[in-house]
Amino acid sequence: MQKRILFSASLFHALNDASTVTIPMIFPLLYSQQFIITSYFHIGILSNLGLLTTFIFQILIVLLSHRVEYKYLLLISIGGISLSLLLLTKSSIFVSFLLLYLLFRAFTSFYHSLGVAWVSKTHPDQGLDFAMGIQSGSGNLGVFIAFVSSGYLAQTFNWKTPLQIWAAVILFLGTISFISVRKTSTRSEERFSHDLSSWIDTIKTVKTYLLGFAFGGACWAATVFYAPPLFNHKFSVPLGKTGVVLAFWIGIGSVMTYLFGYLSRRVGRKKLARLSLIGSTLFLFLLGAANKLALAQISLFLFGTFLFLIYPAFQSFVGNEVPEKNQAQAFSLVANIQMLTGAVVVLAAGFLSDKFGISSSFILLGGLGVLTSVYYLFLQK
């Protein structure tokens, strides 16, 4: 069961995260054409409300997690993602695009509370760092492929093509993910309570790590939504090549997450987490200050080297400290912290980008990184 759930969750993670970056990759094209998206603030509204939708639905998924089997929730999510991608191609005005995007975000709300929790439950103790690295790296691998393919497809054909192709890919591979666990039961005989007291207990257990998740969520959201226009608009990099640049960013992240288990054993999880926060912060400032393409690319790649170690590190902290009965709640909670922080930051970044230029988004992230790094450097736990 361990291998089946890890394979299924890793494939699910790859498809889920690939879909979430496929749509932002078409935003620069729509903005350039002044079709549907006519300002950076439109990007801010889409990303903000989309992340808030994910926040709400992740809470609902937790309430279902002990009543409905993992495999059935997976199937609902995959089907909904595929369908909503297709429906988005029918939009011609901002309002309809926004509403369909929110529907899409609802269906992408399943993995980060449900999938991560089941990986944690089925890989306790010494196997946890390895499993967290694998599932996290698989999500990054999906994003890598989506960045490369979506940029070139949109540039070569039109903005609808990447959405249509990814809808078909997600339906096909998502079915394989479901089939791999169709004979596996995740139902527990124990009845878990999700009352207010259990949420409070869970918050107390993970409160030390919430700021780390918040920073990671802000970095991911702002980079996915604002790095494509940064390279496409500020440095005049064609959309296809912009996708390649971002694919290298996520590719480096994929390598680092797959190496996380090894690095954690050699360096120590706590020290590795602190180094990752400091490194991410430094290269965010360099990315925001860069006035040449080469410096911006190098800064982005080194930022990714450190950023993508933050996620499995903090997920492993939570997996080790939270009892099994509260893990779905815990991973939903930290995922929601990521969503909420991301939602606030991307909305602010949209306003700042219209006012001061697209680079200001990354200076903002660097400032958040300073606060987060200082907190964990002086934390005694």
Phi, psi and omega in degrees: 000324180303310183294319181295316181292321179295318178296312181299313181295321180294317178293318177302314180298316180300314181291317180300310184287329175299317181295325184288341177258344178299318181292311178300335179293339178269351182300315179301323179294315179296321178295316180297324179276354184052044179240122184070303180255117184241000177205162176294332179294330173299319176298319178298318180294313179302310183291320180297306181292328177296316179291324177294324175298317177299318178304311182296314185287334176294327176294316179297323180296322178299319180295333179269345193298332180259002179252330182240136182298147178309316186295327180284322176295322176302313182296318178298316181297311182299314179298318180292320178298313181299314181296315183291328174299317178295318181295327179300329181290349179271356183282149175223353177228161186298318185298313180293322177298317179299313182297318179290327176294323178293323174299316177302314182295330176299318182282344175269011184271000188276317193295310196288346170257323185275307184296314181297321180297319181287327173297317180298315183294325184268359178226069182283168171058235190289338180276357187290312181300319179299311183295319179296321177295319181294311182292323179292317179296326179293321175300318179294324178297319176299319179295319178305309182295321181294319179300311182296309186290318186293318180299312182290322179295317179294320181291320185280322184250267177200178186293339182282330189301311179299326179292319181293315182293317180291331175300317180291317181298315182295320179295317182292305183288329176296325176296321176296318177301318178294314182300324183295338180240014185295334179261007181258130179257131176252010180287135179254141177287334179284137179265120182261137179268138176242039180281178185301321183295324180290325176294319179296317178299319180294318179299317179299323182289322187257002188302328180299330188260358186295322181295323177297317177295322179298315179296316179299319179294319179296318180296314181298309184298311183294323180291315181298320184271332187245345175292320177302311176292333176302310182282322182288319185265315183285317184255004177056037176277126178306153186300322178298315179288329174300318176300321179294318178302312180290331176294322176296321177302309181288331178296317175298319177298322179298315179300316183295322180290324176293333178272356187303315181302315179296312182296324179296321178291323183281318186262327187103135186298318183295312180295321179297320179297317181294316178299322181294320178295315182294315180297318178300316182297314182301312186280343170294317178297319179295322178296317180292328183271348186298134175243005175233145184301316183300316180294321179296318180295313180298317180297317179299315183294317179289326173302314178297324179304319182271319185303316189281001169271341181295316186298304180294331179297308182288328174295323178291322175304312181294314181300327180284328190260341184264131177299154183305320185296339182251006188290322177299318177297316184297313182287332172293317181300310183290327176295322179291326174298318177299317181296313183296315179296316177301319181297316180293316184293317182292328176292316177296321181294324177297316178296313181296323181293320176293328186273315189239357182109156188296333181295335183298335178301320185277333171295319176301314178298320179299320177297319176296324179296323178299312180299316181293316181297316179299318181301312184281337175293326182261000177287130184277337185295000000 
